[in-house]
Amino acid sequence: MRKKTIVGIAVAAVLIGSLICIWQCFFSEAGGTYYYAQIDNSKLEEGGPRDGVIDMQGGMAYSYTLPAYDEKGGGKDITFGASRELREGAFIRLTLKPVRGVVEWSEVQYEELPEAVQEHYTDPV
């Protein structure tokens, strides 16, 4: 009887842990890694989402693939969707989550970029 109780508790703990992990990966907006990029509309593609951009909210008529840098200055190309053409030269902060990719972007000022990211861009003053 005691073994069944211990096994039941262990199974319940694994299930609860799995549900928390699924929640964090797919539904929670918390967490994620920030990347920073500068809008270059020559890299804009019109039409439906492509290259792994999943349009979960509808209306993502544009797709960007831009070089982006994390807070330590490490770079990689990131593809994300937008419902409109973004302002040329604007700096943006992308929130990237495992499995889901880019879940959010927002425009930021040059001064808000981490120092390691500023090294990759020139001050637009």
Protein Blocks (a to p, Z undefined) as FASTA:
>chain_A
ZZmmmmmmmmmmmmmmmmmmmmmmmmpmggcjdddddddfklpcedjdeehiacfkgoia
bccddddddfkopacddddddfbdcdehiacdddddehklpabdcdddfklpcfklmmmp
ccfZZ
